């Protein structure tokens, strides 16, 4: 799993890229939704040598059907990136771009982010509380500071793929953590999304997940 780099390590990485002539591709995924502290400065914002290529999308912070992304590149990469885009499909919908531009410039986007940050924070708290009350000792929450997903570690020896399969049979989507590893991890877990679930759905989902983890024979 990834981790949040300290400011010192970020500067070391940027210095290495400058010395090596390397590019850093920064996908600032879910950076708008950070709950435990202030938003962390992006590498691109700290970069003084033009070594960071910053990418993002509006489909996560707005709605999935809005297929608009963006790339912030150093000045000397604008021409080759533009040529590559022209060779791909020329441009995204100009109507969507124009509407989104107005949405941002008129301040609606910033208000939307603030409103959704509070909503997702409440849902995150609800999910953590439901896990603690219904699945104590069965699921250990880690990495809950940002984004719209939580990671929960299962007891050692538990088969997270099997748990995920049984949860799916009950209508619950829980991605097995082991599928994100190149080699089997020492401990399995589940990735749980909460962005599209209300309080009732979260409590009901955790109840079904508990049954998926705790089988009749008491093993995972």
Short mmCIF file of the C-alpha atoms (twelve columns), coordinates in Angstrom:
data_MODEL
# 
_entry.id   MODEL 
# 
loop_
_atom_site.group_PDB 
_atom_site.id 
_atom_site.type_symbol 
_atom_site.label_atom_id 
_atom_site.label_alt_id 
_atom_site.label_comp_id 
_atom_site.label_asym_id 
_atom_site.label_seq_id 
_atom_site.Cartn_x 
_atom_site.Cartn_y 
_atom_site.Cartn_z 
_atom_site.pdbx_PDB_model_num 
ATOM 1   C CA . UNK A 1   0.000   0.000   0.000   1 
ATOM 2   C CA . UNK A 2   1.075   3.563   -0.548  1 
ATOM 3   C CA . UNK A 3   1.793   6.175   2.058   1 
ATOM 4   C CA . UNK A 4   1.908   9.946   2.392   1 
ATOM 5   C CA . UNK A 5   5.452   11.169  1.891   1 
ATOM 6   C CA . UNK A 6   6.861   13.660  4.361   1 
ATOM 7   C CA . UNK A 7   7.912   17.098  3.134   1 
ATOM 8   C CA . UNK A 8   11.564  16.115  3.493   1 
ATOM 9   C CA . UNK A 9   11.150  12.981  1.373   1 
ATOM 10  C CA . UNK A 10  9.231   14.953  -1.242  1 
ATOM 11  C CA . UNK A 11  12.121  17.372  -1.582  1 
ATOM 12  C CA . UNK A 12  14.600  14.486  -1.810  1 
ATOM 13  C CA . UNK A 13  12.552  12.965  -4.627  1 
ATOM 14  C CA . UNK A 14  12.378  16.284  -6.487  1 
ATOM 15  C CA . UNK A 15  16.122  16.830  -6.072  1 
ATOM 16  C CA . UNK A 16  16.805  13.329  -7.397  1 
ATOM 17  C CA . UNK A 17  14.602  13.975  -10.452 1 
ATOM 18  C CA . UNK A 18  16.428  17.239  -11.161 1 
ATOM 19  C CA . UNK A 19  19.857  15.596  -10.883 1 
ATOM 20  C CA . UNK A 20  18.871  12.554  -12.941 1 
ATOM 21  C CA . UNK A 21  16.859  14.343  -15.602 1 
ATOM 22  C CA . UNK A 22  13.924  12.076  -14.696 1 
ATOM 23  C CA . UNK A 23  10.212  12.801  -14.877 1 
ATOM 24  C CA . UNK A 24  7.837   12.325  -11.955 1 
ATOM 25  C CA . UNK A 25  4.245   11.515  -12.897 1 
ATOM 26  C CA . UNK A 26  2.007   12.697  -10.067 1 
ATOM 27  C CA . UNK A 27  -1.563  11.403  -9.967  1 
ATOM 28  C CA . UNK A 28  -3.005  13.453  -7.113  1 
ATOM 29  C CA . UNK A 29  -5.887  11.037  -6.650  1 
ATOM 30  C CA . UNK A 30  -8.587  12.096  -4.151  1 
ATOM 31  C CA . UNK A 31  -6.365  14.894  -2.829  1 
ATOM 32  C CA . UNK A 32  -9.430  17.122  -2.405  1 
ATOM 33  C CA . UNK A 33  -10.820 14.784  0.234   1 
ATOM 34  C CA . UNK A 34  -8.385  14.822  3.123   1 
ATOM 35  C CA . UNK A 35  -10.020 14.663  6.552   1 
ATOM 36  C CA . UNK A 36  -7.393  14.341  9.275   1 
ATOM 37  C CA . UNK A 37  -5.235  17.352  8.371   1 
ATOM 38  C CA . UNK A 38  -4.820  20.208  5.939   1 
ATOM 39  C CA . UNK A 39  -4.379  19.322  2.249   1 
ATOM 40  C CA . UNK A 40  -0.774  18.419  1.469   1 
ATOM 41  C CA . UNK A 41  1.101   20.408  -1.158  1 
ATOM 42  C CA . UNK A 42  1.506   18.542  -4.427  1 
ATOM 43  C CA . UNK A 43  4.928   17.696  -5.813  1 
ATOM 44  C CA . UNK A 44  4.085   19.829  -8.830  1 
ATOM 45  C CA . UNK A 45  3.525   22.817  -6.564  1 
ATOM 46  C CA . UNK A 46  6.933   22.292  -4.933  1 
ATOM 47  C CA . UNK A 47  8.789   21.610  -8.185  1 
ATOM 48  C CA . UNK A 48  11.145  24.413  -9.254  1 
ATOM 49  C CA . UNK A 49  12.974  22.480  -11.984 1 
ATOM 50  C CA . UNK A 50  10.086  21.415  -14.211 1 
ATOM 51  C CA . UNK A 51  10.370  17.670  -13.552 1 
ATOM 52  C CA . UNK A 52  6.779   16.869  -12.513 1 
ATOM 53  C CA . UNK A 53  3.918   15.879  -14.815 1 
ATOM 54  C CA . UNK A 54  0.703   16.379  -12.848 1 
ATOM 55  C CA . UNK A 55  -2.455  14.523  -13.888 1 
ATOM 56  C CA . UNK A 56  -5.999  14.586  -12.566 1 
ATOM 57  C CA . UNK A 57  -9.642  14.025  -13.429 1 
ATOM 58  C CA . UNK A 58  -13.002 15.615  -12.716 1 
ATOM 59  C CA . UNK A 59  -14.896 12.323  -12.909 1 
ATOM 60  C CA . UNK A 60  -14.143 11.548  -9.243  1 
ATOM 61  C CA . UNK A 61  -14.908 14.924  -7.695  1 
ATOM 62  C CA . UNK A 62  -17.916 15.700  -9.917  1 
ATOM 63  C CA . UNK A 63  -19.613 12.625  -11.415 1 
ATOM 64  C CA . UNK A 64  -18.361 9.570   -13.356 1 
ATOM 65  C CA . UNK A 65  -20.108 10.486  -16.621 1 
ATOM 66  C CA . UNK A 66  -18.031 13.681  -16.864 1 
ATOM 67  C CA . UNK A 67  -15.100 12.271  -18.810 1 
ATOM 68  C CA . UNK A 68  -12.753 15.212  -18.450 1 
ATOM 69  C CA . UNK A 69  -9.206  14.960  -17.201 1 
ATOM 70  C CA . UNK A 70  -6.229  17.269  -17.288 1 
ATOM 71  C CA . UNK A 71  -2.447  17.254  -17.385 1 
ATOM 72  C CA . UNK A 72  -0.194  20.022  -16.072 1 
ATOM 73  C CA . UNK A 73  3.172   19.717  -17.803 1 
ATOM 74  C CA . UNK A 74  6.420   21.708  -17.764 1 
ATOM 75  C CA . UNK A 75  6.656   24.340  -20.494 1 
ATOM 76  C CA . UNK A 76  9.035   22.339  -22.682 1 
ATOM 77  C CA . UNK A 77  6.586   19.413  -22.778 1 
ATOM 78  C CA . UNK A 78  3.532   21.365  -23.936 1 
ATOM 79  C CA . UNK A 79  4.247   20.883  -27.643 1 
ATOM 80  C CA . UNK A 80  4.908   17.095  -27.556 1 
ATOM 81  C CA . UNK A 81  1.915   16.495  -25.268 1 
ATOM 82  C CA . UNK A 82  -0.328  18.543  -27.559 1 
ATOM 83  C CA . UNK A 83  0.911   16.576  -30.565 1 
ATOM 84  C CA . UNK A 84  0.243   13.290  -28.783 1 
ATOM 85  C CA . UNK A 85  -3.282  14.416  -27.934 1 
ATOM 86  C CA . UNK A 86  -3.954  15.509  -31.512 1 
ATOM 87  C CA . UNK A 87  -2.853  12.078  -32.706 1 
ATOM 88  C CA . UNK A 88  -5.218  10.398  -30.247 1 
ATOM 89  C CA . UNK A 89  -8.624  12.063  -30.603 1 
ATOM 90  C CA . UNK A 90  -7.967  15.809  -31.040 1 
ATOM 91  C CA . UNK A 91  -10.041 17.091  -28.090 1 
ATOM 92  C CA . UNK A 92  -12.642 16.334  -25.438 1 
ATOM 93  C CA . UNK A 93  -16.151 17.741  -25.645 1 
ATOM 94  C CA . UNK A 94  -15.841 21.513  -25.988 1 
ATOM 95  C CA . UNK A 95  -19.309 21.944  -24.468 1 
ATOM 96  C CA . UNK A 96  -18.320 20.100  -21.283 1 
ATOM 97  C CA . UNK A 97  -15.098 22.092  -21.086 1 
ATOM 98  C CA . UNK A 98  -16.915 25.423  -21.475 1 
ATOM 99  C CA . UNK A 99  -19.554 24.569  -18.860 1 
ATOM 100 C CA . UNK A 100 -16.946 23.298  -16.397 1 
ATOM 101 C CA . UNK A 101 -14.848 26.434  -16.924 1 
ATOM 102 C CA . UNK A 102 -17.806 28.624  -15.948 1 
ATOM 103 C CA . UNK A 103 -18.572 26.317  -13.013 1 
ATOM 104 C CA . UNK A 104 -15.026 26.787  -11.696 1 
ATOM 105 C CA . UNK A 105 -14.667 30.515  -12.403 1 
ATOM 106 C CA . UNK A 106 -17.990 31.341  -10.727 1 
ATOM 107 C CA . UNK A 107 -16.897 29.599  -7.522  1 
ATOM 108 C CA . UNK A 108 -19.322 26.672  -7.702  1 
ATOM 109 C CA . UNK A 109 -16.581 24.050  -7.897  1 
ATOM 110 C CA . UNK A 110 -14.874 25.227  -4.694  1 
ATOM 111 C CA . UNK A 111 -18.225 25.237  -2.866  1 
ATOM 112 C CA . UNK A 112 -18.988 21.770  -4.227  1 
ATOM 113 C CA . UNK A 113 -15.674 20.424  -2.913  1 
ATOM 114 C CA . UNK A 114 -16.268 21.913  0.549   1 
ATOM 115 C CA . UNK A 115 -19.788 20.479  0.696   1 
ATOM 116 C CA . UNK A 116 -18.742 17.025  -0.494  1 
ATOM 117 C CA . UNK A 117 -15.755 16.956  1.856   1 
ATOM 118 C CA . UNK A 118 -18.126 17.347  4.808   1 
ATOM 119 C CA . UNK A 119 -20.496 14.717  3.406   1 
ATOM 120 C CA . UNK A 120 -17.737 12.159  2.858   1 
ATOM 121 C CA . UNK A 121 -16.251 12.915  6.263   1 
ATOM 122 C CA . UNK A 122 -19.595 12.062  7.883   1 
ATOM 123 C CA . UNK A 123 -19.872 8.853   5.857   1 
ATOM 124 C CA . UNK A 124 -16.302 7.922   6.748   1 
ATOM 125 C CA . UNK A 125 -17.054 8.398   10.455  1 
ATOM 126 C CA . UNK A 126 -20.235 6.344   10.103  1 
ATOM 127 C CA . UNK A 127 -18.352 3.511   8.409   1 
ATOM 128 C CA . UNK A 128 -15.567 3.460   11.000  1 
ATOM 129 C CA . UNK A 129 -18.097 3.507   13.840  1 
ATOM 130 C CA . UNK A 130 -20.075 0.666   12.243  1 
ATOM 131 C CA . UNK A 131 -16.918 -1.418  11.835  1 
ATOM 132 C CA . UNK A 132 -15.872 -0.827  15.437  1 
ATOM 133 C CA . UNK A 133 -19.317 -1.716  16.790  1 
ATOM 134 C CA . UNK A 134 -20.138 -4.683  14.535  1 
ATOM 135 C CA . UNK A 135 -16.761 -6.108  13.511  1 
ATOM 136 C CA . UNK A 136 -14.458 -5.543  16.458  1 
ATOM 137 C CA . UNK A 137 -11.589 -7.996  16.201  1 
ATOM 138 C CA . UNK A 138 -12.643 -8.959  12.677  1 
ATOM 139 C CA . UNK A 139 -11.556 -5.907  10.689  1 
ATOM 140 C CA . UNK A 140 -8.797  -3.443  11.613  1 
ATOM 141 C CA . UNK A 141 -9.187  -0.060  9.908   1 
ATOM 142 C CA . UNK A 142 -6.034  1.556   8.533   1 
ATOM 143 C CA . UNK A 143 -5.378  4.465   6.188   1 
ATOM 144 C CA . UNK A 144 -8.580  6.401   6.877   1 
ATOM 145 C CA . UNK A 145 -7.181  9.933   6.549   1 
ATOM 146 C CA . UNK A 146 -8.178  10.714  2.967   1 
ATOM 147 C CA . UNK A 147 -10.096 9.622   -0.103  1 
ATOM 148 C CA . UNK A 148 -13.392 7.775   -0.449  1 
ATOM 149 C CA . UNK A 149 -12.165 4.317   0.570   1 
ATOM 150 C CA . UNK A 150 -11.057 2.581   3.743   1 
ATOM 151 C CA . UNK A 151 -8.717  -0.363  4.072   1 
ATOM 152 C CA . UNK A 152 -9.525  -2.959  6.699   1 
ATOM 153 C CA . UNK A 153 -7.139  -5.759  7.661   1 
ATOM 154 C CA . UNK A 154 -8.629  -9.182  8.332   1 
ATOM 155 C CA . UNK A 155 -7.341  -11.557 11.027  1 
ATOM 156 C CA . UNK A 156 -4.132  -13.348 10.079  1 
ATOM 157 C CA . UNK A 157 -4.793  -16.404 7.981   1 
ATOM 158 C CA . UNK A 158 -8.083  -15.079 6.624   1 
ATOM 159 C CA . UNK A 159 -8.671  -15.484 2.892   1 
ATOM 160 C CA . UNK A 160 -9.674  -12.021 1.694   1 
ATOM 161 C CA . UNK A 161 -10.579 -13.306 -1.780  1 
ATOM 162 C CA . UNK A 162 -13.018 -15.764 -0.222  1 
ATOM 163 C CA . UNK A 163 -14.479 -13.074 2.038   1 
ATOM 164 C CA . UNK A 164 -14.877 -10.760 -0.954  1 
ATOM 165 C CA . UNK A 165 -16.649 -13.495 -2.908  1 
ATOM 166 C CA . UNK A 166 -19.090 -14.214 -0.089  1 
ATOM 167 C CA . UNK A 167 -19.717 -10.492 0.393   1 
ATOM 168 C CA . UNK A 168 -20.517 -10.138 -3.316  1 
ATOM 169 C CA . UNK A 169 -23.113 -12.879 -2.946  1 
ATOM 170 C CA . UNK A 170 -24.789 -10.638 -0.369  1 
ATOM 171 C CA . UNK A 171 -24.614 -7.601  -2.646  1 
ATOM 172 C CA . UNK A 172 -21.564 -5.997  -1.000  1 
ATOM 173 C CA . UNK A 173 -18.551 -4.862  -3.017  1 
ATOM 174 C CA . UNK A 174 -15.329 -5.347  -1.046  1 
ATOM 175 C CA . UNK A 175 -12.101 -5.538  -3.036  1 
ATOM 176 C CA . UNK A 176 -9.623  -8.096  -1.653  1 
ATOM 177 C CA . UNK A 177 -6.439  -6.311  -0.664  1 
ATOM 178 C CA . UNK A 178 -4.242  -9.212  -1.751  1 
ATOM 179 C CA . UNK A 179 -5.117  -8.551  -5.411  1 
ATOM 180 C CA . UNK A 180 -3.207  -5.254  -5.141  1 
ATOM 181 C CA . UNK A 181 0.075   -7.028  -4.311  1 
ATOM 182 C CA . UNK A 182 2.651   -8.588  -6.621  1 
ATOM 183 C CA . UNK A 183 3.403   -11.202 -3.958  1 
ATOM 184 C CA . UNK A 184 0.982   -12.521 -1.307  1 
ATOM 185 C CA . UNK A 185 0.824   -10.138 1.682   1 
ATOM 186 C CA . UNK A 186 1.395   -11.319 5.227   1 
ATOM 187 C CA . UNK A 187 -2.169  -10.332 6.055   1 
ATOM 188 C CA . UNK A 188 -5.260  -10.082 3.881   1 
ATOM 189 C CA . UNK A 189 -7.730  -7.249  3.931   1 
ATOM 190 C CA . UNK A 190 -10.582 -5.478  2.190   1 
ATOM 191 C CA . UNK A 191 -10.911 -2.148  0.394   1 
ATOM 192 C CA . UNK A 192 -14.274 -0.564  1.195   1 
ATOM 193 C CA . UNK A 193 -15.764 2.382   -0.677  1 
ATOM 194 C CA . UNK A 194 -18.316 4.629   1.016   1 
ATOM 195 C CA . UNK A 195 -18.774 7.585   -1.340  1 
ATOM 196 C CA . UNK A 196 -22.113 6.417   -2.737  1 
ATOM 197 C CA . UNK A 197 -23.667 4.953   0.426   1 
ATOM 198 C CA . UNK A 198 -25.879 6.662   2.986   1 
ATOM 199 C CA . UNK A 199 -25.867 5.908   6.720   1 
ATOM 200 C CA . UNK A 200 -28.490 3.156   6.526   1 
ATOM 201 C CA . UNK A 201 -26.719 1.452   3.627   1 
ATOM 202 C CA . UNK A 202 -23.389 1.597   5.460   1 
ATOM 203 C CA . UNK A 203 -24.760 -0.071  8.608   1 
ATOM 204 C CA . UNK A 204 -26.618 -2.679  6.562   1 
ATOM 205 C CA . UNK A 205 -23.529 -3.322  4.447   1 
ATOM 206 C CA . UNK A 206 -21.269 -3.844  7.459   1 
ATOM 207 C CA . UNK A 207 -23.804 -6.263  8.933   1 
ATOM 208 C CA . UNK A 208 -23.688 -8.315  5.730   1 
ATOM 209 C CA . UNK A 209 -19.904 -8.049  5.597   1 
ATOM 210 C CA . UNK A 210 -19.659 -9.377  9.155   1 
ATOM 211 C CA . UNK A 211 -21.644 -12.440 8.113   1 
ATOM 212 C CA . UNK A 212 -19.306 -12.869 5.145   1 
ATOM 213 C CA . UNK A 213 -16.245 -12.833 7.392   1 
ATOM 214 C CA . UNK A 214 -17.693 -14.933 10.187  1 
ATOM 215 C CA . UNK A 215 -18.938 -18.159 8.638   1 
ATOM 216 C CA . UNK A 216 -20.948 -20.757 10.501  1 
ATOM 217 C CA . UNK A 217 -17.808 -22.733 11.301  1 
ATOM 218 C CA . UNK A 218 -16.186 -19.645 12.823  1 
ATOM 219 C CA . UNK A 219 -13.375 -19.402 10.277  1 
ATOM 220 C CA . UNK A 220 -12.758 -16.812 7.541   1 
# 
